[in-house]
Amino acid sequence: MLRRTLLALPLATPALAQSLGDRPVRLIVPYSAGGVADTVARILQQRVAENLGLPFIVENRTGASGAIGAGFVAQAQPDGHTLLLEGATSITGPLANRGLPFDYAAMPRVAQVTAAPYVLGIRAGFPGEDLAAFLAEARRRPGEVTFGTPGIAHVGHLMGELLQSLADVRLEHVPFRGGADAAREVAGGRIDACFISESSFSPVLRGERGRVIGVTGAARRPNLPGVPAIGEVVAGYDLTTWMMIFSPPGTPMALRQRLAQAFAAALADAQIRERIEASGNDPVSGGPEATEALWQAERTKLTALMRRAGLVQG
């Protein structure tokens, strides 16, 4: 699936425009429209276009748990005109699938834009009203309670595996092309639960077709004060995610720094920050060096979790 939105705005940053030329910059979102990555990309789109002084395209290239879009960017020219928005799947994906034809580690990090927990949402009519009851039902019917995620080895998948490990339950994983797809299946009652972003699950809440019974971070969210952190019920549970901008291998540091400035300026806008927060994410601005350091630290942590869950291939 490929979906594009183009914004070409007249405001220019001369140094940026000159270094990048006058061609559009494309941000590849490797998940379906309406999901958290797509939502954040489109919130940032207009301001980034203004800051670049160039057309800025958000393009959805979905499939293979994000690998279709990421592979496209990995093969692009390292000229700053093709970027990727991705999260922890850049770490978990290669661990679960050694056969990927590209290397996320070789794709330089440009900027961090968000950090956030996910939510555990369940369908309307599911037996039990809270997390404790959900786990009790899973123990009563081992392997029958289903949970959807944005794909195999996506961080949402890992969140579900961590819950099974720490709570001693057995669930059935159902992968989708993105969080929005998983949310639609919960709303339709075709799967029982999902680990996805708050923004992806929000249509289910608005339609009263399901409810949130837990958040994956260490603390409750201000906009979901009545929803416990999963760690309040399952000792030791704490797993959050983030989104970063990646570039093709070989992208010069000067270009990465200039692109990072455009994203940082967008994230400094109060209205942009408010919209990102309303989507259930925390806006975070980080340049290439800080983002690279975070990615490496997260790789160490997530690799250990993947091995503990038995998800590392080979």
C-alpha positions, -999 to +999 in steps of 0.1 A: +000+000+000+013+034-009-002+067+003+012+102-002+004+137+010+024+166-004+029+200+013+050+226-006+053+258+014+071+290+005+090+297+037+126+288+032+157+283+052+184+293+026+212+272+039+190+241+041+174+247+007+208+252-009+224+221+006+194+199-003+186+214-037+151+220-048+137+185-050+111+173-026+121+155+006+102+122+012+095+108+047+087+071+043+062+058+069+064+020+068+030+015+084-006+020+075-024+054+074-040+063+107-015+046+128+008+063+153+038+067+129+015+081+102-002+104+127+031+119+140+045+123+105+015+143+094+015+165+125+051+174+117+047+176+080+037+213+075+063+227+099+091+206+085+082+217+050+083+254+062+116+249+079+132+232+049+116+256+024+110+225+002+081+202-007+079+175+020+061+143+012+048+117+037+045+084+019+031+051+033+050+020+022+036-008+043+043-045+048+067-071+063+065-054+098+080-022+084+107-038+063+092-029+030+095+009+036+128+006+055+143-014+026+132+013+002+150+040+022+181+018+027+185+016-011+179+054-017+206+079-025+222+094+006+214+129-004+189+139+023+158+136+001+146+102+013+141+095+051+124+069+072+103+073+103+107+042+125+107+030+161+121+000+180+113-024+151+146-011+137+162-032+165+137-060+170+130-068+133+166-079+124+168-100+156+136-119+146+145-121+109+181-126+100+172-127+063+165-090+059+183-077+027+194-045+044+209-034+077+191-010+100+223-004+119+239+010+088+212+036+084+224+067+102+200+082+128+190+118+120+167+128+149+145+115+176+110+130+175+089+111+202+089+088+231+058+070+244+043+039+260+018+018+242-016+008+255-032-027+260-067-023+246-094-049+246-127-053+226-161-044+240-177-074+255-145-091+265-150-111+298-136-089+326-133-052+330-096-047+339-061-061+335-064-086+363-096-100+348-080-101+313-051-122+327-075-145+345-094-151+313-061-158+295-052-184+322-087-200+319-083-203+281-046-207+274-036-199+238-072-187+228-071-150+238-058-131+208-037-099+207-029-078+176+002-057+170+017-037+141+037-068+130+059-097+139+089-085+160+074-050+162+078-036+197+041-042+203+047-079+197+076-077+222+053-060+247+028-089+244+056-115+248+069-097+279+034-098+294+031-135+287+065-142+303+060-121+334+023-129+340+027-166+331-001-166+305-003-179+269-019-156+243-022-159+205-004-132+185-020-117+154+003-094+133-010-066+111+004-040+088+000-013+114-016-003+146-047+012+129-054-022+113-052-040+147-075-013+162-101-019+135-101-057+143-106-050+180-134-026+172-150-053+150-147-079+178-125-101+156-096-101+180-096-097+217-069-072+224-040-053+210-007-037+220-006-005+200-002+033+204-028+053+221-034+073+190-041+042+170-066+029+196-084+063+201-110+056+173-120+024+192-125+045+224-144+072+206-167+046+191-171+028+225-160-004+208-133-012+234-114+001+263-078+005+276-068-017+305-031-009+308-002+012+297+032-003+290+053+024+307+063+027+343+037+053+352+001+062+344-005+087+316-020+121+325-047+118+299-056+082+311-055+087+349-078+058+356-057+033+336-030+015+355+005+009+343+008-028+336+036-029+362+011-021+389-004-055+383+025-075+368+057-069+387+086-058+366+067-048+335+080-016+319+085-012+281+081+020+261+090+030+226+101+060+205+103+072+169+133+084+151+142+097+116+166+074+097+186+082+065+201+060+038+236+045+045+263+070+037+243+102+044+268+129+054+267+142+089+263+178+077+230+168+059+218+149+089+225+178+112+206+202+089+176+179+086+176+175+124+174+212+127+142+213+106+126+186+128+138+203+160+123+236+149+090+219+142+090+203+176+096+236+192+062+248+180+038+248+209+008+237+187+028+209+173+038+197+207+003+199+219-010+178+190+017+152+195+009+150+232-028+146+223-018+116+202-004+099+233+032+106+225+058+128+242+076+152+218+114+147+220+139+167+201+173+151+196+201+155+170+221+128+153+246+122+181+221+120+209+197+099+188+225+075+178+235+070+215+199+063+225+195+038+196+226+019+207+215+018+243+180+006+233+196-021+211+214-036+241+182-036+262+159-049+236+182-076+225+183-089+260+145-089+262+142-106+228+165-134+239+146-138+271+113-141+252+129-166+227+123-143+197+159-141+185+164-160+153+196-181+148 
